[in-house]
Amino acid sequence: MRKPTYRVLAALLVLTVTFGLLPGEARSQQPEGPVTVERETQGENVREITAPSQTLAVQPAISFIDSPSSTCYKPDSTQDTCYINWYYNSVSASPDYMITMTLTINALGIVARTSGFFQTSMYVPYNMLGDGFEVPCGALGSGGNPELGAAYAWTVRARDSAGLSSANYGTTYCPPHGP
């Protein structure tokens, strides 16, 4: 009777050691950190929705950021001063709440930050940003387009209460300064 007991104990010991060396949980094949859920491009402009990898089982509820008509204008033709502004920026995340939306002009850093408070959407019209953001207009061709001035890359980012984020990336060309 002792031989079968030892065999059972030896088999249990082998199984315990074998399964004890394996990780306690199966690891996901998804990368850690934010994962791009949806992405659209149009020429140089890109917009995307990202989510933390652990929330991918849930359908994201944040929208793309709508940021039409980024414009660089020159109010005084005698000066090398231009202003970048958007007609509006808008994003929603129902049923979650919008936490923040930031505007970044790469040459200047973050130029505007809007925070939400128990709201499912954000809408920032052009007049909420004053005249826009002051940048040098640049010489003719300085932004890579031979008919325009300097080019400025920009990013609009939004984040909701579920940790989802949305971003738009684009480039705005200014009128040239000079003779």
N, C-alpha and C positions, 0 to 999 in steps of 0.2 A: 503494500500500500504506500510505502514511502516513495518509491520511484515515480509514480504518476504525480504525486504532490510536488516533488522537486521539479519535474518537467513543467508543470503548470506554473509554478513560481518562477522558473527560469524564463518561460515564454512571457509572462507578465513583466518581468524585469527588462527583457529585451524590448518589448513594446513601449514600456515607460521611458526607457532611454531614447528609443527611436523618436517617439512623438514629443518627448521633452526637449529634444534638440531643434525641433522645427519651431518657427515663430508662432507665437500665440494667436496671431490673426493673419489672415491673408492680406497681403499688400496689394493695393490697387496699381494698375499699370498706368494710371493717369499721372501726369506731372504734378508736383506740389506747387502751390501758389496759384495766382490767377490764371484762368483758362479762357481763351477767346471763344465765345459762344457763337457770335455772328459778326460778320465783317463785310463791309461794302466799300468799293473804291470807284472813284470817278476822276479820271485824269490823275493829278497829283494829290487829290483830296481823298481821305480815308475816314470812315467812321466804324466803330466797333463796340460790341457789348462784351464785357468780361465778367466772370464770376469766380469766386473761390472754388477750388476743385471739389470740396466736400459738399457744395450745394448744387452740383450738376444734376442730381436726381430730381430736383425741383425745377419746373419750367420757369425761366427768368421772366420777371414782370417789368423790368425797366425798358424804356423805349430808347431808340436812337435819339441823339440830341439833334434837334432841328436848329441849324445855325446858318440860314441863308444870307447871301449877299455880304460877305465880308468885304469891306471897302476901304481903300486908302485914298484920302482926298487932301488937297493942298489949298487951304483957304487964302493964302497970300502968295502970289506968284513970284514975289521978290525975295522970299525967304526959303531956306532949306528945311522947312518944318511941315510935316504931314501928320495926319491923324488916321488911325485905324479904328473902325467901328463895325458893328454888325447890325443889320436891320432888327433882328431879335435873336435870342437863344431860348430854346424851350426843351423841356424833358419831363417825362412823367413815369410813375412807378406804382400804379395802383395794384394791390391794396397796401403796399409798403409806402413808407414816407420818404420823401426826398430830403437828404441831409445837407448836401453841399453841391455847388457848381462853381468851378474855377475857370478863369480865362488866363491863358499863358501866351505871351508873345515871346518866342525863344530869345530874342535879343534883349528883352527887358525882364524876363522872369514872370512870376504871377502878377497880373495887373488888376484882377478883380476876383473877389470871392463872395459868393452869395450863399447864405445858409437858410435852411428851411426849418419850420417848426410845425410839426403835425400837418403837413400838406403833401398831397400825392402828386403835385406837379409844380414846376418852376417855370416862370416866364419872365425874361429880362429884356425889355424893349430897348431900342437904341438910345432913347433920351435918358434912361436910367444910368447910362455910362457917360453922360456929359457929352463933350465934343469928341470923345474917343480917347485913344492913347497916342501920345506924341512920339513920333519917330523921325529920324532924318529921311528926307525924300530920296537922296542919293543922286548920283550923276546918271546921265543917259547910259543905259546898258549895264549898270552896276549890279543889277539883280539877275542877269543872264538873259533878259529879253532886250534886244537892241532898241526897242521903241519905248521902253519904260525905265523907271528908276530902280531903287532898291527893292528887294523881295524879302518878306518877313514870314517865317513859318510860325504857325500858331496852333494851339491845342485848347479845346474846350473839354473839360472832364466833369462828370457828375457821378455821385454815389448815393445809393439809397440805404434805408435802414436794414435791409437784408444782406448788405455787403456787396451787392451787385454794382457794377460801374459801367458807364458808357463814355465814349470819347470820340471826338471829331478832331481830325488833323487836316490842316490845309496851308496854303501859301497865298499871301496877298501881295500884289505888286503895286508900288506907288508911282505917281507921276514923277518925271525926272525934274531935277533942279539944274538950272544952268541956262546958258544962252541958247 
